[in-house]
């Protein structure tokens, strides 16, 4: 069993080594997209909101169809309401992505505030244990970020989501690029 696992690891390493170039290409594409998103944060924000709106619209239609296939069950009305709400939110996001961006930004800020408060609460209950100070630090950062977003809202609504998207694409791109280069240097196992 152990020999088979070792052989699988060696084979996976060889496969990754032989495909290092795909990681580099993916990394470069993500880096370019990240720079594009950071250069046009408003466009990236609005595009993201429209994509989210389209997904919500299709999700709502699926929920609605699902509800009507179950109309003999007791949850029919609730399934229908959920579908209609998803459809309405999707249409609103598609028709007015600026308002959608502002709402999503406010939800992001509120979520960060909630997560920060929860992390600090968990830390307070466990603060005597070693290493839990990092949870407190994480809670403070989340809370401060959420409060910053809430205090700057709605002004940050048009660029924050695009900024977050751009930064995420850059980090993902650089990590894929460096991973690909590390895989290239990986000694081919026999």
C-alpha positions in Angstrom: 0.0 0.0 0.0 2.8 2.4 0.9 4.7 1.6 -2.3 1.6 2.4 -4.3 1.2 5.7 -2.6 4.8 6.6 -3.1 4.5 5.7 -6.8 1.4 7.9 -7.1 3.2 10.8 -5.5 6.2 10.3 -7.8 3.9 10.1 -10.8 1.9 13.2 -9.7 5.2 15.1 -9.3 6.4 14.1 -12.7 3.1 15.1 -14.3 3.2 18.5 -12.5 6.9 19.0 -13.6 6.0 18.3 -17.2 3.1 20.8 -17.1 4.9 23.7 -15.3 4.4 25.9 -18.3 0.6 25.9 -17.9 1.0 27.3 -14.4 3.3 30.0 -15.7 0.8 30.9 -18.5 -2.1 30.9 -16.1 -0.1 33.1 -13.7 0.7 35.6 -16.4 -2.9 35.8 -17.6 -4.1 36.4 -14.1 -1.5 39.1 -13.5 -2.5 40.9 -16.7 -6.2 40.6 -15.7 -5.3 41.9 -12.2 -3.5 44.9 -13.6 -6.5 45.5 -16.0 -8.9 45.3 -13.1 -6.8 47.7 -11.0 -6.5 50.1 -13.9 -10.2 50.1 -14.5 -11.7 49.4 -11.0 -15.1 51.0 -11.7 -15.4 48.9 -14.9 -14.3 45.7 -13.0 -16.8 46.5 -10.2 -19.7 47.0 -12.6 -18.8 44.0 -14.7 -18.7 41.9 -11.5 -22.1 43.1 -10.4 -23.6 42.4 -13.8 -22.1 38.8 -13.7 -23.5 38.3 -10.2 -26.8 39.7 -11.4 -26.9 37.2 -14.3 -26.1 34.3 -12.0 -28.8 35.4 -9.5 -31.3 35.7 -12.4 -30.6 32.2 -13.6 -30.5 30.9 -10.0 -33.9 32.5 -9.3 -35.4 31.0 -12.4 -34.1 27.6 -11.4 -35.6 28.1 -7.9 -38.9 29.2 -9.4 -39.1 26.2 -11.7 -38.1 23.9 -8.9 -40.9 25.4 -6.7 -43.5 24.8 -9.4 -42.4 21.2 -9.8 -43.1 20.8 -6.1 -46.3 22.8 -5.9 -48.1 19.9 -4.1 -45.6 20.1 -1.2 -45.9 22.4 1.8 -42.8 24.4 1.0 -44.1 25.5 -2.4 -44.8 29.1 -1.4 -41.5 29.6 0.2 -39.6 28.1 -2.7 -41.6 30.4 -5.0 -40.8 33.5 -2.9 -37.1 32.6 -2.8 -37.1 32.3 -6.6 -38.9 35.6 -7.1 -36.5 37.4 -4.8 -33.5 36.0 -6.6 -35.0 37.0 -9.9 -35.8 40.5 -8.7 -32.3 41.0 -7.2 -30.7 39.7 -10.4 -32.7 42.0 -12.6 -32.0 45.0 -10.3 -28.2 44.2 -10.4 -28.3 43.9 -14.2 -30.4 47.0 -14.8 -28.6 49.2 -12.3 -25.1 47.9 -11.5 -24.2 51.0 -9.6 -26.9 50.4 -7.0 -25.9 46.7 -7.0 -22.3 47.6 -6.3 -23.3 49.9 -3.5 -25.5 47.2 -1.9 -22.8 44.5 -2.3 -20.2 46.9 -0.8 -22.5 47.6 2.2 -23.0 43.9 2.7 -19.3 43.3 2.5 -18.7 46.0 5.2 -21.5 44.6 7.4 -20.1 41.0 7.0 -16.6 42.1 8.0 -17.9 43.9 11.0 -19.9 40.8 12.1 -16.9 38.5 11.5 -14.6 40.9 13.4 -17.0 41.0 16.4 -17.4 37.2 16.3 -13.6 36.7 16.2 -13.1 39.1 19.1 -15.8 37.3 21.1 -14.2 33.9 20.4 -10.8 35.4 21.4 -12.2 36.8 24.7 -13.5 33.4 25.6 -10.1 31.8 24.9 -7.7 34.7 25.5 -5.7 32.8 28.2 -4.6 30.1 25.7 -1.3 30.6 23.9 -1.4 31.8 20.3 -5.0 33.1 20.4 -3.8 36.7 20.2 -3.6 36.1 16.4 -7.4 35.6 16.4 -7.8 38.9 18.2 -5.5 40.6 15.6 -7.6 39.1 12.8 -10.8 40.2 14.5 -9.5 43.8 14.9 -8.4 43.9 11.2 -11.8 42.6 10.0 -13.7 44.9 12.3 -11.6 48.0 11.3 -11.9 47.1 7.6 -15.7 46.7 7.9 -16.0 50.0 9.8 -13.9 51.7 7.2 -16.1 50.4 4.4 -19.3 51.4 6.3 -18.1 54.9 7.1 -17.0 55.5 3.5 -20.2 54.1 2.0 -21.6 54.7 -0.5 -18.5 56.5 -1.9 -16.4 53.3 -2.0 -19.2 51.3 -3.7 -18.0 51.9 -7.2 -14.4 51.0 -6.8 -14.0 48.7 -3.8 -15.2 45.4 -5.4 -13.1 46.0 -8.5 -10.1 46.8 -6.3 -10.6 43.6 -4.3 -11.0 41.6 -7.5 -7.8 43.2 -9.0 -5.7 42.5 -5.9 -7.0 38.9 -5.7 -6.2 38.3 -9.4 -2.7 39.7 -8.9 -2.0 37.5 -5.9 -3.4 34.4 -7.6 -1.4 35.2 -10.7 1.9 35.7 -8.9 1.3 32.5 -6.8 0.6 30.5 -10.0 3.6 32.0 -11.7 6.0 31.2 -8.8 4.5 27.7 -8.5 5.1 27.1 -12.2 8.7 28.2 -11.9 9.2 26.0 -8.8 7.7 23.1 -10.7 10.1 23.7 -13.6 13.0 23.5 -11.1 11.6 20.3 -9.6 14.0 17.5 -10.1 12.4 14.9 -12.4 12.0 11.8 -10.3 12.4 8.4 -11.9 
